[in-house]
Amino acid sequence: MSIRINIPSLKCRAGATVSGTVSLHGDVDIDVEIITISLVGRCKTKVVRSNGQNSSTTYRGRAPLLEYRQVLFKGPNKMKTNGHSWPFSFTFPTRCVARGADPFKQRHGLFDINPQQSLPPSFANENHTFGWRGECFVKYELEASLLGNRTKIFSPGDLKTEKPLDFTTTRDIETVKPDFIEKGHKIACYSLRLQPGHEDGPLTFKEKLQSMRTSKLPVAMFKLQMLLPKVGILTHALPLILKIEHDIEASTTQSPPIVTLRKCTVELQANTYIQCIRDEIFREGDEQRDWRDEFHIASVDYSADMEKAPPVTEYMDLQRLMRIKVPWHHKPTFSTFNIRRTYRLAVKLSVDCAQKTFKAEFASYRFDLLAADYASPMATQEQEAAAPAYGDLSGQLPTYQDAKSASAAIP
């Protein structure tokens, strides 16, 4: 005997309708007091800190995001478990509908304590390191429950089931105006190859000895500059601009040398912050942790065939050389009561000049990642107005005959 939730899709977003049926399955009669369906959202964190000698301290953080409840059937009534189903429908709100006071001591300002904040996306992450373990999740799910007739000794009892939902957020900016942060890296290239006539071919023994003393060598001074975007959109092309600026006055060469791109790698650094409390009754013992995950999102490598390596110009669009996109499975930047997710963008590259290889790394302090889907602010306001209030959404409770008729109308 079981109770099941049937919905066409697990994916949902703010303003969307989540509908389906709750059905009973089994081969025995059951005394039913009430059947309900709830749409709930919550975020939880947990930190286990090792104290040595096989002892540890556990910190937890719980924060509700929303809870809507519908009564599908109210007895008492005895019915057969097979052949009964009840339709339900929820409209996902755009904002959090949380109850109670903030359980955390927001001392660092990392987290969002607004009780009407935008709903964060479904999320799960964990980290294991020496001395402690942290985990967190943002979860949305449908919960169906059947409360049996408790006045009868031989009643089969209560039934309950959950169906997790994949909630994705939307952005309220249709197009992002390019806005960059500029990072620079100075390079000094000392080499006999910079002299006319020495660009190619082997060096003599004397020239090799001479190359060991940079004071005797010609030098080319130049600066690599990387334009890193401050904002990006999931699954959309990410602009990255590489520029070169030759310092003619500081160089001893007659003309700027050719600088070619050997290798370039783009990485996304994801930072997760969580907070918990040791005593959830007295709200004491704050514990905050953070960790970082790195993801490779794009690369190009000409090391095996440097003849194809492109020269670095005054304005070089790296998007033309490689497909730079943040994959769909990453989550947008968000902050909620006890979880915060932020990003940094890092670019590592190697360039060649006068048959020498130089490495450079550029990283942004903050990179805001927006959701892939767009929803206009006007549509969002309409969704907020249409969203139901917190609490019981049952309205007029259906009778047994109403529920039976509704069940028969559903294929």
C-alpha positions in Angstrom: 0.0 0.0 0.0 1.4 3.4 -1.0 0.7 7.0 -1.9 2.2 8.4 -5.0 2.7 11.9 -6.6 2.4 12.0 -10.4 3.6 15.1 -12.2 4.7 15.5 -15.9 8.0 17.3 -15.1 10.3 17.8 -12.2 11.7 21.1 -13.6 10.0 24.4 -12.5 10.6 28.1 -12.2 9.0 31.1 -10.5 5.5 31.8 -11.7 5.1 28.4 -13.3 2.3 26.0 -12.4 3.2 22.7 -10.8 0.2 20.3 -11.2 -0.4 16.6 -11.1 -2.3 14.0 -9.1 -1.9 12.2 -5.8 -3.0 8.5 -6.0 -3.4 5.5 -3.7 -2.1 2.1 -4.6 -2.6 -1.2 -2.9 -5.0 -4.2 -2.5 -6.6 -3.5 0.9 -9.2 -1.1 2.2 -7.9 1.9 4.2 -9.6 4.2 6.7 -8.7 7.8 5.6 -8.9 10.8 7.9 -7.3 13.4 5.6 -5.1 13.5 2.5 -2.9 16.6 1.8 -0.3 17.8 -0.6 2.3 20.4 0.2 4.9 22.5 -1.7 7.8 23.2 0.5 11.2 24.8 0.2 14.1 24.8 2.7 17.8 25.4 2.9 20.0 23.4 5.3 23.6 23.5 6.3 25.8 21.2 8.4 29.3 21.3 9.7 31.0 18.5 11.6 34.2 19.6 13.3 36.6 17.1 14.6 37.8 17.6 18.1 40.3 14.7 18.1 40.2 11.4 20.0 37.1 10.2 18.0 34.9 13.2 19.2 33.3 15.9 17.1 30.9 18.8 17.3 28.0 19.2 14.9 26.6 22.5 13.8 23.4 22.8 11.8 21.5 25.5 10.0 17.9 25.3 8.9 15.8 28.0 7.2 12.4 27.6 5.6 11.8 29.2 2.2 8.2 28.4 1.5 5.3 26.1 2.4 2.0 25.8 0.7 -0.6 23.1 1.7 -3.7 21.8 0.0 -6.2 19.4 1.5 -7.2 17.0 -1.2 -9.6 14.8 0.8 -11.2 14.8 4.2 -12.9 11.9 5.8 -13.3 9.9 7.9 -14.1 7.4 5.2 -13.1 3.9 4.2 -12.0 3.4 0.7 -10.1 1.0 -1.5 -6.5 2.1 -2.3 -6.6 1.3 -6.0 -8.5 3.6 -8.4 -8.4 6.8 -6.4 -6.5 10.0 -7.4 -6.9 13.7 -6.6 -5.6 16.6 -8.8 -3.6 19.4 -7.3 -2.0 22.6 -8.6 0.4 25.1 -7.2 1.8 28.4 -8.6 5.5 28.7 -7.7 6.1 32.1 -6.0 8.8 34.5 -7.1 9.9 35.3 -3.5 10.5 33.6 -0.2 7.6 33.1 2.2 9.5 32.4 5.3 8.2 32.2 8.9 9.8 33.2 12.1 12.9 35.3 13.0 16.3 34.9 11.5 18.0 32.1 13.5 21.5 33.3 12.8 23.7 36.1 14.1 24.4 37.9 10.9 27.7 39.4 12.0 29.6 39.3 8.7 26.9 40.4 6.3 27.6 37.6 3.8 24.1 36.3 3.8 20.7 37.6 2.8 18.3 38.0 5.8 15.5 39.6 3.9 12.4 37.4 4.6 11.0 38.3 1.2 14.2 37.6 -0.8 14.0 36.0 -4.3 13.9 32.3 -4.1 17.4 30.7 -4.6 17.8 27.8 -7.1 17.9 24.2 -6.2 21.5 23.6 -5.0 23.6 21.0 -3.3 27.3 21.0 -2.4 29.7 19.5 0.1 33.4 19.7 1.1 35.6 17.2 3.0 38.9 18.4 4.4 41.2 17.7 7.3 39.5 18.5 10.6 36.0 19.3 9.3 33.3 18.4 6.9 30.7 20.8 5.5 27.5 20.3 3.4 24.6 22.4 2.3 21.5 22.2 0.1 18.5 24.2 -1.2 15.7 21.8 -1.7 12.1 22.1 -3.1 9.7 19.2 -3.1 6.2 18.1 -3.1 5.1 16.2 0.1 1.9 14.1 0.0 0.6 12.5 3.2 -2.3 10.4 4.2 -3.5 10.5 7.9 -5.3 7.3 8.8 -8.2 6.9 11.2 -6.5 6.9 14.6 -9.6 5.8 16.5 -9.3 2.2 15.1 -6.7 -0.1 16.6 -6.0 -2.1 13.4 -5.8 0.9 11.1 -2.8 0.6 8.6 -1.6 4.0 9.8 -0.2 7.0 8.0 1.4 7.2 4.6 3.9 9.8 3.3 5.9 10.4 0.1 8.1 13.1 -1.3 8.9 14.2 -4.9 11.9 16.5 -5.3 11.7 19.4 -7.8 14.4 21.1 -9.8 13.8 24.8 -9.3 15.7 27.2 -11.6 15.8 31.0 -11.3 15.5 33.6 -14.0 17.3 36.9 -14.5 15.5 40.3 -14.8 18.1 41.8 -17.2 17.5 40.8 -20.8 20.9 41.8 -22.2 24.0 42.6 -20.3 26.1 45.6 -21.3 29.8 44.6 -21.5 31.6 45.8 -18.4 35.2 44.7 -17.8 37.9 44.8 -15.2 41.4 45.1 -16.6 44.3 43.1 -15.3 47.9 43.5 -16.4 51.1 41.5 -16.5 54.5 42.9 -17.4 57.0 40.8 -19.3 60.7 41.4 -20.0 62.2 39.2 -22.8 66.0 39.0 -22.9 67.3 37.1 -26.0 69.8 37.3 -28.8 66.9 36.2 -31.0 65.7 39.8 -30.8 68.6 40.9 -32.9 68.1 41.1 -36.7 69.4 37.9 -38.4 69.2 35.8 -35.2 65.4 35.1 -35.2 65.9 31.5 -36.4 68.6 28.9 -36.6 70.9 27.5 -33.9 73.1 29.7 -31.7 76.8 29.3 -31.6 78.6 28.2 -28.4 79.7 31.8 -27.8 76.2 33.1 -28.3 74.9 30.6 -25.8 77.4 31.7 -23.2 76.5 35.3 -23.9 72.8 34.5 -23.4 73.5 33.5 -19.8 74.2 37.2 -19.0 71.0 39.2 -19.5 72.9 42.5 -19.2 74.5 41.8 -22.6 71.3 40.8 -24.3 68.8 43.0 -26.1 65.5 43.3 -24.3 61.9 43.7 -25.3 59.5 45.0 -22.7 55.7 44.6 -23.1 52.6 44.3 -21.1 49.8 41.8 -21.5 46.4 43.1 -20.5 43.3 41.0 -20.0 39.8 42.4 -20.0 37.7 40.2 -17.7 33.9 40.5 -17.7 32.2 41.5 -14.4 29.0 39.8 -15.3 28.2 36.7 -17.3 25.1 34.7 -18.3 24.8 30.9 -18.0 25.2 29.1 -21.4 25.9 32.5 -23.2 29.1 33.4 -24.9 31.6 35.0 -22.5 33.7 37.9 -23.9 37.4 37.8 -23.0 39.8 40.3 -24.6 43.6 40.0 -24.6 45.7 43.1 -25.4 49.4 43.8 -25.7 51.2 47.1 -25.1 54.8 47.3 -26.2 57.1 49.6 -24.1 59.3 51.0 -26.8 61.2 53.4 -24.5 62.3 50.6 -22.1 63.1 48.2 -24.9 66.5 48.0 -26.8 65.1 46.3 -29.9 64.6 48.2 -33.1 61.0 47.2 -33.5 58.4 45.4 -31.4 58.8 41.6 -31.5 56.2 39.1 -32.5 54.4 37.6 -29.5 52.3 34.5 -30.2 49.7 32.7 -28.0 50.9 29.2 -27.1 48.2 28.2 -24.6 45.1 29.6 -22.8 42.9 28.1 -20.2 39.7 29.7 -18.7 38.6 28.5 -15.3 35.6 29.2 -13.1 36.2 29.4 -9.4 33.1 28.7 -7.3 33.1 29.9 -3.7 30.5 28.4 -1.2 29.9 30.0 2.2 27.7 28.4 4.8 26.8 29.1 8.4 25.3 27.0 11.2 24.6 27.2 14.9 25.4 24.6 17.5 22.3 25.1 19.7 19.2 25.7 17.6 17.0 26.3 20.7 19.1 29.1 22.3 20.7 30.1 18.9 24.2 29.9 20.2 27.5 28.8 18.8 27.8 30.2 15.3 30.0 28.3 12.9 30.9 29.7 9.4 32.8 27.8 6.8 33.7 28.3 3.1 35.4 26.3 0.4 36.3 26.7 -3.3 35.8 24.5 -6.3 37.5 25.1 -9.7 35.9 24.2 -13.1 37.6 24.2 -16.5 35.3 25.9 -19.0 37.4 26.5 -22.1 41.0 26.1 -23.4 43.1 26.2 -26.5 46.6 24.8 -27.0 49.0 25.4 -30.0 52.0 23.8 -28.3 52.0 20.8 -30.7 51.9 23.0 -33.8 53.2 26.5 -33.1 52.9 27.4 -36.8 49.2 27.8 -36.2 49.7 29.9 -33.1 48.1 33.4 -33.6 50.0 36.5 -32.9 48.8 38.6 -29.9 47.5 41.9 -31.3 46.5 45.1 -29.7 43.0 43.8 -29.4 42.5 40.0 -29.5 39.0 38.5 -28.9 39.7 35.1 -27.3 36.0 34.1 -28.0 37.1 33.7 -31.7 39.7 31.1 -30.7 37.7 28.9 -28.3 34.1 28.5 -27.2 33.9 30.3 -23.8 30.6 29.6 -22.0 29.7 28.7 -18.5 27.8 25.3 -18.8 24.1 25.1 -17.9 24.6 22.8 -14.8 26.3 25.6 -12.8 24.1 27.7 -10.5 23.7 31.5 -10.7 25.2 33.7 -8.0 22.9 33.7 -5.0 22.7 34.4 -1.3 20.1 33.2 1.1 19.8 32.9 4.9 22.6 30.4 5.5 24.2 29.7 2.0 26.1 32.0 -0.3 27.5 31.1 -3.8 29.8 33.4 -5.6 32.3 33.1 -8.5 35.7 34.3 -9.7 36.9 34.1 -13.3 40.6 33.1 -13.9 42.5 33.0 -17.2 45.9 31.2 -17.4 48.0 31.7 -20.6 51.4 31.2 -22.1 52.9 33.3 -24.9 56.1 32.9 -26.9 58.5 35.7 -27.8 61.9 35.1 -29.4 61.5 31.3 -28.8 61.0 31.9 -25.1 57.8 31.0 -23.2 56.2 33.3 -20.6 53.3 32.5 -18.4 50.7 34.9 -17.0 47.6 34.6 -14.9 44.6 36.9 -14.5 41.7 36.6 -12.1 38.7 38.8 -11.2 37.9 39.4 -7.6 34.2 38.9 -8.3 32.2 37.6 -11.2 28.4 37.7 -11.1 26.8 34.8 -12.9 23.2 35.3 -14.0 20.5 32.8 -14.8 20.2 31.6 -18.4 16.5 32.3 -18.7 15.0 35.8 -18.8 11.8 37.0 -17.2 10.7 40.6 -17.6 10.2 42.6 -14.4 6.5 43.3 -15.4 5.8 39.5 -15.7 7.5 39.0 -12.3 5.2 41.6 -10.7 2.2 39.8 -12.2 3.4 36.5 -10.9 3.9 38.0 -7.4 0.4 39.3 -7.4 -1.0 35.9 -8.5 1.0 33.9 -6.0 -1.0 32.5 -3.1 -0.5 33.7 0.4 1.2 31.5 3.0 -0.8 28.9 4.7 -3.6 26.5 3.9 -4.8 26.7 0.3 -7.5 24.1 0.7 -10.6 26.4 0.2 -13.8 24.3 0.2 -12.8 20.8 1.2 -13.9 18.1 -1.4 -16.4 15.5 -0.4 -15.8 11.8 -1.1 -18.1 12.0 -4.1 -16.3 15.1 -5.4 -12.9 13.4 -5.1 -14.2 10.3 -6.8 -15.6 12.3 -9.7 -12.3 14.3 -10.1 -10.4 11.0 -10.0 -12.5 9.5 -12.8 -11.9 12.6 -15.0 -8.2 12.2 -14.9 -6.6 9.8 -17.5 
